[in-house]
Amino acid sequence: MIIQAEDFQVLPDTKCDSTYYMNLLLAHLVGLPAEEEKIVCFECGRYDFFLLRDTSKRNYHISNHNQYDHINIAVPVEGLKNVVFEGNGSSLVFHSRLVPFALVDTVGVTMRNFSVDWEFPTMHQVEVLQVSEDGTWMDVQLNPLETYGIINGKLHFLGTELDNPHYYMTFEANGRLAYRISDRGFHPTSIKEIGFGKLRLTMPCGEHKPGQFLALRPTERPTPAFFLYRADETKLENIDVHFAQGMGVLAQRCTNVTLDGFNVKRRGDDDPRRFTLHADATHFVNCRGEVKVVNCLFEAMADDAINVHGCYLKTMERFRDGKTLRAAYIHPQAYGYEWGLPGDEIMFINSATLAQLGDVNKLVSIKPCDVDGIEGAKEYLLTFEKEVPEIPANGDLGIENLTWTS
């Protein structure tokens, strides 16, 4: 079944918001036969998505990102089966803080042949003009299109939600990362305006040289370009992500994910922007089956290319029956999503040594302790089939879900 996006007023090159009409198209897909393949075709061109009243809000908690009560999603693909989104080389441009694509409770969804970018990235770039002989200050040139201010001695880029940079990466003029200059904190002791868009930054800079570029970024990593949650048999093909406010792909509790020709990359060798992402190119959290990454390029992002991992719970209390535990997520950027279900196989470890403790067990029940539902939960009451190990004296009792790390 072929579905034309233009029939739902999702039209290219209008510079108008496509969010509302895209969500009408998604609502139509929900009513179509699930087992029949549906191909949604977009006419090649530019499509813009804004954070307006039509943007869908959800209570999803995205692992390894900043946590919020609600997040805004431009294209919420939820509960769909056997759908192909064919971009035909289109450019999708997003505005403000939002998740471009969320694939939740889907089976057999493919997205292909388009690019993702932001009109106004929340990373900012300056060019090094001069470095003092003693390496204590340097002069830099801002992009002339940037609106900035020096407020209480700190540099702020106005007009974006994440306006105060805390870290920076150093790039050479050719777009490559500068050799042996690590990702660093951006904490000048003074900032002085010495001309239009020219600043003197007092900070250690002896390793820098004129012609280099500093990509400044905030601490936050709010949203990935693609969020996959309980999304099975997903394929992302021939997609270029030029910028995102978090990772390129964050997949959690998914089965069989394929990235083929999925690139985190600059817009070309002549792209004046040297940077791409706030964080990692890809993360696969508590996924199972096959994670396949082929024919991909990951460059100029602020962290790793690929991470595949689970998420331990920490035992907070062991009850007298020996089969019940109160356990919690610990990392502030990893909680609130479905950790396990009855029947899952569980392993216990000593956090100090990572050695397995006892035998593999089976989860009988799991209930949130701190909220009514799974979304947003930080603590669980867990009951197991067999008695669980004692909390070790030299460490914590960690809990790993083996069913969702294989």
C-alpha angles and dihedrals in degrees: 000000000000118000121188114215090210089066086069093047093258092144131173129237097016096115084219125123113278095185099094095047092043089056090051088055091050091051089054091052091055090064096052125095107283097215096052117089112246121196115197109201124201122198109241112264144080122311123189126207121193135191097247136133091286094061110109118242120210137178095228120142112214115207120237092017134092112284124235136174089243136007129204118236123194097194112022106188101189131170095351126143132200099002128149119198106204112195098182091212097311126159116229113199122192133200130208128347112333144115108255096205132016118182107191128171091352133145125203100358117160126189119188150161107025142093133235124214143148125240091217113022119208090227117081133203133215130182121228110236103171139002122202118243092243092048095238100117141018136192117230136187120223125212105274089229093059120104108211143164138193105229120179089342095307130110115243127184107213125220097037129091094229098048105151117074119215103173139032142196123209121228131185120232090263091061097255122127112262111258115258096353106122131210102280144189116262104223112140113185088218138009119200126184108227099170143342104322090346120122135182109218118199105209140108105292108145093129093056127090138190114280095037122117128223116211106206120202139174125245094249127092100189107167141008123223091240123026116191119187123172085343112151129197093008123171127192108187134180094351125149119203109196097174141359133168091236131002130342094237129006112184120181129179092356130145120219112354122185126195109187116172090351105153135188099198148135118267091255142306090291094051107125089209112085096186135070118177141020090226145355125346094230140004126184110192122187091344126150140194115034126347104193121189114176137157091009133143122204117185144154096012122138097243145012129338099224134009124179115181148128129235122245124215119216118227109239098175137008115208126221095253088068092225102074128076137178106218137174145198108247109188111084091223096049118064143083101061130101106286101177149343134216110283096033116135113242134197127198124214140183104245092211094058104014086229117147116254120208126333130318108276136196127239113237100178140357125194130174114243101195106037137030097246140029096260108088097010118146099174133043138191105224128193121193136200095237134029113282127224123270118259104269119245093226099047147353129293105247122197122211126187104224093185089064101041100055 
